Amino acid sequence: MKKPKKIWISLLLSIILIVVLSGCSGLPKTAKINISFDPNPVPYDSENEQWLLNLILSENNGVGVTLISLRIDSYDQAEELVGT
């Protein structure tokens, strides 16, 4: 009777280990995102009063990332919020 019990316990532990190692456990995961600009340094167009750039977000640790929203705040020289 003890042998079947050991087999079931071993099987259960193996399944738990496989689920945890495969990333299907639902445990919270974090992703690291690199933020870069193209071109760097970013030029400023004084005629149109705008910055001409591409914002590049790239994931670098293998965890899938879903970007739901992006908030960009603009500040003036006095570090006061101008717009969001």
N, CA, C and O atoms as CSV, one atom per row, in Angstrom:
chain,resi,resn,atom,element,x,y,z
A,1,MET,N,N,0.821,-1.193,0.000
A,1,MET,CA,C,0.000,0.000,0.000
A,1,MET,C,C,0.861,1.252,0.000
A,1,MET,O,O,0.453,2.286,-0.530
A,2,LYS,N,N,2.035,1.171,0.582
A,2,LYS,CA,C,2.885,2.345,0.659
A,2,LYS,C,C,3.498,2.690,-0.692
A,2,LYS,O,O,3.756,3.863,-0.964
A,3,LYS,N,N,3.740,1.690,-1.550
A,3,LYS,CA,C,4.334,1.969,-2.845
A,3,LYS,C,C,3.428,2.832,-3.717
A,3,LYS,O,O,3.914,3.821,-4.265
A,4,PRO,N,N,2.140,2.521,-3.882
A,4,PRO,CA,C,1.283,3.379,-4.698
A,4,PRO,C,C,1.198,4.802,-4.131
A,4,PRO,O,O,1.116,5.766,-4.893
A,5,LYS,N,N,1.217,4.936,-2.812
A,5,LYS,CA,C,1.155,6.265,-2.208
A,5,LYS,C,C,2.416,7.060,-2.557
A,5,LYS,O,O,2.327,8.248,-2.864
A,6,LYS,N,N,3.585,6.422,-2.514
A,6,LYS,CA,C,4.828,7.092,-2.864
A,6,LYS,C,C,4.833,7.504,-4.331
A,6,LYS,O,O,5.334,8.572,-4.682
A,7,ILE,N,N,4.284,6.664,-5.170
A,7,ILE,CA,C,4.228,6.971,-6.604
A,7,ILE,C,C,3.355,8.201,-6.841
A,7,ILE,O,O,3.727,9.088,-7.610
A,8,TRP,N,N,2.200,8.259,-6.186
A,8,TRP,CA,C,1.308,9.400,-6.358
A,8,TRP,C,C,1.935,10.685,-5.824
A,8,TRP,O,O,1.796,11.746,-6.433
A,9,ILE,N,N,2.609,10.594,-4.715
A,9,ILE,CA,C,3.270,11.777,-4.151
A,9,ILE,C,C,4.392,12.235,-5.090
A,9,ILE,O,O,4.535,13.432,-5.337
A,10,SER,N,N,5.179,11.310,-5.610
A,10,SER,CA,C,6.251,11.647,-6.542
A,10,SER,C,C,5.690,12.259,-7.821
A,10,SER,O,O,6.236,13.229,-8.345
A,11,LEU,N,N,4.602,11.689,-8.315
A,11,LEU,CA,C,3.963,12.202,-9.522
A,11,LEU,C,C,3.423,13.612,-9.290
A,11,LEU,O,O,3.596,14.486,-10.140
A,12,LEU,N,N,2.780,13.838,-8.167
A,12,LEU,CA,C,2.234,15.151,-7.843
A,12,LEU,C,C,3.341,16.194,-7.708
A,12,LEU,O,O,3.213,17.302,-8.229
A,13,LEU,N,N,4.420,15.853,-7.017
A,13,LEU,CA,C,5.542,16.780,-6.877
A,13,LEU,C,C,6.191,17.081,-8.227
A,13,LEU,O,O,6.615,18.210,-8.474
A,14,SER,N,N,6.268,16.087,-9.090
A,14,SER,CA,C,6.837,16.297,-10.422
A,14,SER,C,C,5.980,17.255,-11.238
A,14,SER,O,O,6.504,18.140,-11.915
A,15,ILE,N,N,4.669,17.080,-11.173
A,15,ILE,CA,C,3.760,17.962,-11.912
A,15,ILE,C,C,3.861,19.393,-11.388
A,15,ILE,O,O,3.898,20.341,-12.173
A,16,ILE,N,N,3.904,19.551,-10.078
A,16,ILE,CA,C,4.031,20.888,-9.492
A,16,ILE,C,C,5.332,21.540,-9.935
A,16,ILE,O,O,5.344,22.721,-10.281
A,17,LEU,N,N,6.416,20.794,-9.929
A,17,LEU,CA,C,7.707,21.326,-10.347
A,17,LEU,C,C,7.682,21.737,-11.814
A,17,LEU,O,O,8.218,22.788,-12.166
A,18,ILE,N,N,7.078,20.939,-12.665
A,18,ILE,CA,C,6.982,21.263,-14.095
A,18,ILE,C,C,6.158,22.530,-14.304
A,18,ILE,O,O,6.532,23.388,-15.103
A,19,VAL,N,N,5.046,22.651,-13.594
A,19,VAL,CA,C,4.193,23.834,-13.739
A,19,VAL,C,C,4.921,25.090,-13.285
A,19,VAL,O,O,4.853,26.117,-13.960
A,20,VAL,N,N,5.612,25.027,-12.165
A,20,VAL,CA,C,6.339,26.192,-11.647
A,20,VAL,C,C,7.467,26.582,-12.587
A,20,VAL,O,O,7.640,27.764,-12.884
A,21,LEU,N,N,8.238,25.612,-13.059
A,21,LEU,CA,C,9.364,25.913,-13.935
A,21,LEU,C,C,8.932,26.379,-15.317
A,21,LEU,O,O,9.679,27.097,-15.981
A,22,SER,N,N,7.753,25.990,-15.763
A,22,SER,CA,C,7.291,26.413,-17.085
A,22,SER,C,C,6.648,27.791,-17.056
A,22,SER,O,O,6.336,28.337,-18.114
A,23,GLY,N,N,6.440,28.368,-15.884
A,23,GLY,CA,C,5.879,29.705,-15.801
A,23,GLY,C,C,4.364,29.736,-15.785
A,23,GLY,O,O,3.777,30.806,-15.948
A,24,CYS,N,N,3.719,28.615,-15.595
A,24,CYS,CA,C,2.261,28.553,-15.617
A,24,CYS,C,C,1.654,28.588,-14.223
A,24,CYS,O,O,0.476,28.275,-14.056
A,25,SER,N,N,2.421,28.956,-13.246
A,25,SER,CA,C,1.927,28.873,-11.880
A,25,SER,C,C,1.107,30.074,-11.463
A,25,SER,O,O,0.435,30.029,-10.432
A,26,GLY,N,N,1.143,31.157,-12.243
A,26,GLY,CA,C,0.398,32.347,-11.875
A,26,GLY,C,C,1.113,33.207,-10.856
A,26,GLY,O,O,0.548,34.186,-10.368
A,27,LEU,N,N,2.350,32.860,-10.526
A,27,LEU,CA,C,3.119,33.681,-9.606
A,27,LEU,C,C,3.443,35.009,-10.286
A,27,LEU,O,O,3.659,35.042,-11.498
A,28,PRO,N,N,3.479,36.098,-9.530
A,28,PRO,CA,C,3.766,37.383,-10.165
A,28,PRO,C,C,5.164,37.406,-10.772
A,28,PRO,O,O,6.129,36.933,-10.172
A,29,LYS,N,N,5.247,37.960,-11.961
A,29,LYS,CA,C,6.512,38.062,-12.663
A,29,LYS,C,C,6.754,39.524,-12.995
A,29,LYS,O,O,5.806,40.287,-13.180
A,30,THR,N,N,7.981,39.905,-13.069
A,30,THR,CA,C,8.302,41.270,-13.449
A,30,THR,C,C,9.082,41.252,-14.752
A,30,THR,O,O,9.798,40.299,-15.058
A,31,ALA,N,N,8.929,42.302,-15.493
A,31,ALA,CA,C,9.659,42.440,-16.741
A,31,ALA,C,C,10.508,43.698,-16.662
A,31,ALA,O,O,10.131,44.680,-16.023
A,32,LYS,N,N,11.636,43.653,-17.307
A,32,LYS,CA,C,12.486,44.826,-17.388
A,32,LYS,C,C,12.355,45.404,-18.787
A,32,LYS,O,O,12.441,44.686,-19.784
A,33,ILE,N,N,12.147,46.701,-18.844
A,33,ILE,CA,C,11.960,47.369,-20.123
A,33,ILE,C,C,13.053,48.408,-20.298
A,33,ILE,O,O,13.292,49.233,-19.416
A,34,ASN,N,N,13.709,48.359,-21.440
A,34,ASN,CA,C,14.684,49.386,-21.795
A,34,ASN,C,C,13.962,50.476,-22.566
A,34,ASN,O,O,13.184,50.192,-23.477
A,35,ILE,N,N,14.219,51.720,-22.202
A,35,ILE,CA,C,13.630,52.862,-22.896
A,35,ILE,C,C,14.759,53.602,-23.590
A,35,ILE,O,O,15.742,53.990,-22.959
A,36,SER,N,N,14.611,53.796,-24.894
A,36,SER,CA,C,15.622,54.539,-25.639
A,36,SER,C,C,14.947,55.457,-26.649
A,36,SER,O,O,13.764,55.308,-26.954
A,37,PHE,N,N,15.709,56.393,-27.155
A,37,PHE,CA,C,15.211,57.372,-28.114
A,37,PHE,C,C,16.015,57.268,-29.396
A,37,PHE,O,O,17.214,56.989,-29.380
A,38,ASP,N,N,15.334,57.496,-30.500
A,38,ASP,CA,C,15.996,57.505,-31.790
A,38,ASP,C,C,15.592,58.769,-32.518
A,38,ASP,O,O,14.394,58.943,-32.743
A,39,PRO,N,N,16.469,59.652,-32.902
A,39,PRO,CA,C,17.909,59.644,-32.697
A,39,PRO,C,C,18.260,60.070,-31.283
A,39,PRO,O,O,17.436,60.628,-30.558
A,40,ASN,N,N,19.480,59.802,-30.913
A,40,ASN,CA,C,19.961,60.188,-29.592
A,40,ASN,C,C,21.254,60.965,-29.781
A,40,ASN,O,O,22.209,60.364,-30.274
A,41,PRO,N,N,21.375,62.213,-29.446
A,41,PRO,CA,C,20.421,63.063,-28.724
A,41,PRO,C,C,19.249,63.482,-29.610
A,41,PRO,O,O,19.355,63.536,-30.835
A,42,VAL,N,N,18.147,63.771,-28.957
A,42,VAL,CA,C,16.899,64.120,-29.651
A,42,VAL,C,C,16.950,65.578,-30.085
A,42,VAL,O,O,17.207,66.457,-29.263
A,43,PRO,N,N,16.705,65.853,-31.391
A,43,PRO,CA,C,16.713,67.238,-31.857
A,43,PRO,C,C,15.399,67.947,-31.534
A,43,PRO,O,O,14.352,67.315,-31.394
A,44,TYR,N,N,15.478,69.262,-31.420
A,44,TYR,CA,C,14.292,70.079,-31.151
A,44,TYR,C,C,14.025,70.939,-32.377
A,44,TYR,O,O,14.921,71.628,-32.862
A,45,ASP,N,N,12.793,70.901,-32.880
A,45,ASP,CA,C,12.386,71.712,-34.023
A,45,ASP,C,C,11.798,73.016,-33.490
A,45,ASP,O,O,10.663,73.043,-33.015
A,46,SER,N,N,12.579,74.101,-33.570
A,46,SER,CA,C,12.132,75.371,-32.986
A,46,SER,C,C,11.023,76.031,-33.793
A,46,SER,O,O,10.261,76.823,-33.239
A,47,GLU,N,N,10.907,75.731,-35.086
A,47,GLU,CA,C,9.826,76.307,-35.889
A,47,GLU,C,C,8.469,75.766,-35.456
A,47,GLU,O,O,7.515,76.527,-35.292
A,48,ASN,N,N,8.387,74.470,-35.275
A,48,ASN,CA,C,7.124,73.832,-34.881
A,48,ASN,C,C,7.020,73.629,-33.379
A,48,ASN,O,O,5.991,73.171,-32.882
A,49,GLU,N,N,8.083,73.966,-32.652
A,49,GLU,CA,C,8.142,73.794,-31.202
A,49,GLU,C,C,7.792,72.365,-30.774
A,49,GLU,O,O,6.884,72.136,-29.975
A,50,GLN,N,N,8.536,71.426,-31.329
A,50,GLN,CA,C,8.320,70.022,-30.970
A,50,GLN,C,C,9.630,69.253,-31.031
A,50,GLN,O,O,10.577,69.644,-31.714
A,51,TRP,N,N,9.655,68.151,-30.299
A,51,TRP,CA,C,10.803,67.261,-30.293
A,51,TRP,C,C,10.571,66.183,-31.344
A,51,TRP,O,O,9.496,65.586,-31.395
A,52,LEU,N,N,11.558,65.935,-32.169
A,52,LEU,CA,C,11.430,64.927,-33.220
A,52,LEU,C,C,12.144,63.660,-32.760
A,52,LEU,O,O,13.372,63.583,-32.790
A,53,LEU,N,N,11.364,62.670,-32.335
A,53,LEU,CA,C,11.959,61.460,-31.784
A,53,LEU,C,C,11.055,60.258,-31.969
A,53,LEU,O,O,9.854,60.384,-32.206
A,54,ASN,N,N,11.660,59.101,-31.856
A,54,ASN,CA,C,10.948,57.830,-31.746
A,54,ASN,C,C,11.283,57.260,-30.376
A,54,ASN,O,O,12.455,57.151,-30.015
A,55,LEU,N,N,10.273,56.901,-29.623
A,55,LEU,CA,C,10.452,56.290,-28.314
A,55,LEU,C,C,10.427,54.775,-28.500
A,55,LEU,O,O,9.455,54.227,-29.021
A,56,ILE,N,N,11.489,54.101,-28.077
A,56,ILE,CA,C,11.611,52.661,-28.280
A,56,ILE,C,C,11.572,51.968,-26.927
A,56,ILE,O,O,12.418,52.218,-26.068
A,57,LEU,N,N,10.584,51.092,-26.740
A,57,LEU,CA,C,10.459,50.290,-25.528
A,57,LEU,C,C,10.772,48.848,-25.904
A,57,LEU,O,O,10.118,48.278,-26.777
A,58,SER,N,N,11.765,48.258,-25.254
A,58,SER,CA,C,12.100,46.873,-25.566
A,58,SER,C,C,12.270,46.080,-24.276
A,58,SER,O,O,12.889,46.539,-23.316
A,59,GLU,N,N,11.709,44.892,-24.281
A,59,GLU,CA,C,11.774,43.996,-23.130
A,59,GLU,C,C,13.101,43.254,-23.168
A,59,GLU,O,O,13.565,42.870,-24.242
A,60,ASN,N,N,13.727,43.046,-21.989
A,60,ASN,CA,C,15.049,42.426,-22.026
A,60,ASN,C,C,15.255,41.263,-21.068
A,60,ASN,O,O,16.393,40.820,-20.911
A,61,ASN,N,N,14.207,40.737,-20.413
A,61,ASN,CA,C,14.476,39.588,-19.542
A,61,ASN,C,C,13.603,38.378,-19.840
A,61,ASN,O,O,13.542,37.462,-19.021
A,62,GLY,N,N,12.935,38.344,-20.968
A,62,GLY,CA,C,12.239,37.143,-21.379
A,62,GLY,C,C,10.815,36.985,-20.893
A,62,GLY,O,O,10.144,36.034,-21.292
A,63,VAL,N,N,10.329,37.871,-20.054
A,63,VAL,CA,C,8.941,37.800,-19.601
A,63,VAL,C,C,8.109,38.648,-20.549
A,63,VAL,O,O,8.448,39.803,-20.808
A,64,GLY,N,N,7.033,38.091,-21.063
A,64,GLY,CA,C,6.195,38.832,-21.996
A,64,GLY,C,C,5.601,40.077,-21.366
A,64,GLY,O,O,5.187,40.062,-20.207
A,65,VAL,N,N,5.562,41.147,-22.132
A,65,VAL,CA,C,5.080,42.430,-21.627
A,65,VAL,C,C,3.913,42.879,-22.485
A,65,VAL,O,O,3.987,42.841,-23.714
A,66,THR,N,N,2.832,43.307,-21.837
A,66,THR,CA,C,1.716,43.925,-22.534
A,66,THR,C,C,1.616,45.354,-22.053
A,66,THR,O,O,1.350,45.604,-20.878
A,67,LEU,N,N,1.828,46.294,-22.961
A,67,LEU,CA,C,1.761,47.701,-22.616
A,67,LEU,C,C,0.313,48.142,-22.762
A,67,LEU,O,O,-0.231,48.142,-23.866
A,68,ILE,N,N,-0.311,48.516,-21.652
A,68,ILE,CA,C,-1.715,48.913,-21.654
A,68,ILE,C,C,-1.854,50.414,-21.888
A,68,ILE,O,O,-2.749,50.857,-22.608
A,69,SER,N,N,-0.978,51.181,-21.285
A,69,SER,CA,C,-1.039,52.625,-21.468
A,69,SER,C,C,0.351,53.215,-21.294
A,69,SER,O,O,1.250,52.582,-20.742
A,70,LEU,N,N,0.504,54.426,-21.772
A,70,LEU,CA,C,1.762,55.138,-21.657
A,70,LEU,C,C,1.448,56.572,-21.299
A,70,LEU,O,O,0.631,57.213,-21.961
A,71,ARG,N,N,2.076,57.076,-20.277
A,71,ARG,CA,C,1.846,58.442,-19.829
A,71,ARG,C,C,3.147,59.221,-19.966
A,71,ARG,O,O,4.182,58.816,-19.438
A,72,ILE,N,N,3.086,60.325,-20.668
A,72,ILE,CA,C,4.249,61.181,-20.853
A,72,ILE,C,C,3.907,62.547,-20.282
A,72,ILE,O,O,2.963,63.193,-20.736
A,73,ASP,N,N,4.663,62.987,-19.297
A,73,ASP,CA,C,4.466,64.300,-18.691
A,73,ASP,C,C,5.480,65.277,-19.266
A,73,ASP,O,O,6.644,64.933,-19.471
A,74,SER,N,N,5.025,66.497,-19.524
A,74,SER,CA,C,5.899,67.556,-20.031
A,74,SER,C,C,6.090,68.602,-18.945
A,74,SER,O,O,5.130,69.037,-18.310
A,75,TYR,N,N,7.338,69.000,-18.739
A,75,TYR,CA,C,7.671,69.995,-17.720
A,75,TYR,C,C,8.387,71.178,-18.375
A,75,TYR,O,O,9.091,71.014,-19.371
A,76,ASP,N,N,8.198,72.377,-17.802
A,76,ASP,CA,C,8.913,73.541,-18.283
A,76,ASP,C,C,10.245,73.691,-17.556
A,76,ASP,O,O,10.636,72.820,-16.779
A,77,GLN,N,N,10.938,74.792,-17.811
A,77,GLN,CA,C,12.264,75.003,-17.212
A,77,GLN,C,C,12.204,75.117,-15.687
A,77,GLN,O,O,13.177,74.804,-15.001
A,78,ALA,N,N,11.064,75.566,-15.159
A,78,ALA,CA,C,10.905,75.701,-13.702
A,78,ALA,C,C,10.432,74.396,-13.060
A,78,ALA,O,O,10.069,74.372,-11.884
A,79,GLU,N,N,10.440,73.311,-13.843
A,79,GLU,CA,C,10.018,71.988,-13.400
A,79,GLU,C,C,8.552,71.942,-12.966
A,79,GLU,O,O,8.179,71.205,-12.054
A,80,GLU,N,N,7.732,72.748,-13.643
A,80,GLU,CA,C,6.287,72.718,-13.404
A,80,GLU,C,C,5.641,71.914,-14.520
A,80,GLU,O,O,6.049,71.999,-15.678
A,81,LEU,N,N,4.638,71.139,-14.163
A,81,LEU,CA,C,3.950,70.292,-15.131
A,81,LEU,C,C,3.203,71.147,-16.146
A,81,LEU,O,O,2.357,71.960,-15.776
A,82,VAL,N,N,3.515,70.964,-17.420
A,82,VAL,CA,C,2.873,71.727,-18.488
A,82,VAL,C,C,1.731,70.922,-19.099
A,82,VAL,O,O,0.667,71.473,-19.381
A,83,GLY,N,N,1.942,69.623,-19.306
A,83,GLY,CA,C,0.909,68.787,-19.901
A,83,GLY,C,C,1.207,67.313,-19.708
A,83,GLY,O,O,2.332,66.918,-19.402
A,84,THR,N,N,0.164,66.508,-19.894
A,84,THR,CA,C,0.303,65.062,-19.763
A,84,THR,C,C,-0.194,64.401,-21.028
A,84,THR,O,O,-0.168,63.174,-21.134
